[in-house]
């Protein structure tokens, strides 16, 4: 197991946003942190810079990146872009990046928002951050 006092970061990588979640120091629970937005899909410099800032500010030791597969287990264009983003993050941060199957996390995030009564524009705004929480929580649960 990893060092106590360090956190794990969960990321939900989308075409124009990255949802960010962080573990608590005991690596038991995931909490939403923020959504990083960008104007164009391939403009990742500022996105990576913000992730690097969050890593420093929160003493992150590992990144868990949601890996989008189709329900039948096959991979598409989004999965390829996610692998490229993984390699970029590893180069820039020096941290290990684990790909975590994110199938059904958006479904789970939608269900959560239904139960919480979150509607309209607020819902669209939060979905990536909540999905990052579900990705990271899935990973944390697998550790225990």
C-alpha positions in Angstrom: 0.0 0.0 0.0 1.1 3.6 -0.5 2.2 6.3 1.9 -0.3 7.6 4.4 -0.6 11.3 4.0 -0.6 11.2 0.2 -3.6 11.3 -2.0 -4.8 9.6 -5.1 -6.3 11.6 -7.9 -9.2 10.4 -10.1 -9.8 11.9 -13.5 -12.7 11.7 -15.9 -11.2 12.8 -19.3 -13.7 14.2 -21.7 -13.5 16.0 -25.1 -13.7 19.5 -23.5 -13.6 18.8 -19.7 -11.7 16.8 -17.1 -13.5 15.9 -13.9 -11.2 15.8 -10.9 -11.6 13.9 -7.7 -9.2 13.3 -4.8 -9.0 10.6 -2.1 -8.9 11.4 1.5 -5.5 10.8 3.3 -6.5 7.3 4.3 -7.5 6.4 0.8 -11.0 5.3 1.8 -13.2 7.9 0.1 -13.2 10.0 -3.0 -14.4 13.6 -3.1 -15.1 15.8 -6.1 -12.5 18.6 -6.5 -13.3 20.5 -9.7 -13.9 20.4 -13.5 -11.2 21.6 -15.7 -12.6 23.1 -19.0 -11.0 23.8 -22.3 -12.1 25.5 -25.5 -10.9 22.8 -27.9 -10.4 19.1 -27.5 -6.7 18.9 -28.4 -5.6 22.0 -26.4 -4.3 20.2 -23.4 -1.4 22.4 -22.2 -3.5 24.4 -19.7 -5.4 21.3 -18.6 -2.1 19.5 -17.8 -0.7 22.6 -16.0 -3.8 22.7 -13.8 -3.5 19.0 -13.0 0.1 19.5 -12.1 -0.9 22.4 -9.7 -3.5 20.1 -8.1 -0.9 17.3 -7.7 1.5 19.7 -5.9 -1.2 21.4 -3.7 -2.7 18.0 -2.6 0.4 15.8 -2.4 -0.9 13.3 -5.0 1.1 10.1 -5.5 -0.9 8.3 -8.1 -3.5 9.1 -10.8 -6.5 6.9 -11.7 -7.8 7.8 -15.2 -11.2 6.7 -16.3 -10.9 4.4 -19.3 -13.9 4.4 -21.6 -14.8 1.1 -23.2 -18.0 0.2 -24.9 -20.4 -2.0 -22.8 -19.3 -5.0 -24.9 -15.7 -4.4 -23.9 -14.4 -3.0 -27.2 -12.4 0.2 -27.4 -13.1 3.2 -29.7 -11.6 6.6 -30.6 -12.2 8.0 -27.0 -10.2 5.1 -25.5 -7.3 5.9 -27.9 -7.4 9.6 -26.9 -7.4 8.5 -23.2 -4.3 6.3 -23.7 -2.5 9.3 -25.3 -3.6 11.5 -22.4 -2.3 8.9 -20.0 1.1 8.9 -21.6 1.2 12.7 -21.6 0.3 12.8 -17.9 3.0 10.3 -17.0 5.6 12.3 -18.9 4.6 15.6 -17.4 4.0 14.5 -13.8 6.4 11.6 -13.3 3.5 9.8 -11.6 2.0 6.4 -12.5 -1.3 6.6 -14.2 -3.7 3.7 -13.9 -6.4 3.2 -16.5 -9.7 2.3 -14.7 -12.7 0.9 -16.5 -15.3 3.6 -16.4 -18.2 1.8 -18.0 -21.4 2.8 -16.2 -19.8 5.6 -14.2 -21.8 8.2 -16.1 -24.9 6.1 -15.5 -24.1 6.0 -11.8 -23.5 9.7 -11.8 -26.8 10.3 -13.5 -28.6 8.1 -10.9 -26.9 9.9 -8.1 -28.0 13.3 -9.5 -31.6 12.0 -9.9 -31.6 10.9 -6.2 -30.0 14.3 -5.1 -32.6 16.2 -7.1 -30.0 17.9 -9.3 -31.6 19.3 -12.5 -30.9 21.3 -15.6 -27.7 23.3 -16.2 -26.3 22.3 -12.7 -26.5 18.7 -13.7 -24.5 19.1 -16.9 -22.0 21.1 -15.0 -21.4 18.4 -12.3 -21.6 15.2 -14.3 -17.8 15.0 -15.0 -16.8 15.7 -11.5 -19.2 13.1 -10.1 -18.0 10.6 -12.7 -14.4 11.2 -11.5 -15.6 10.5 -7.9 -17.1 7.2 -9.1 -14.0 6.2 -11.0 -11.7 7.0 -8.0 -14.1 5.3 -5.5 -14.1 2.2 -7.6 -10.3 2.1 -7.5 -10.2 2.8 -3.8 -12.7 0.1 -3.1 -10.6 -2.4 -5.0 -7.6 -1.7 -2.7 -9.6 -2.7 0.5 
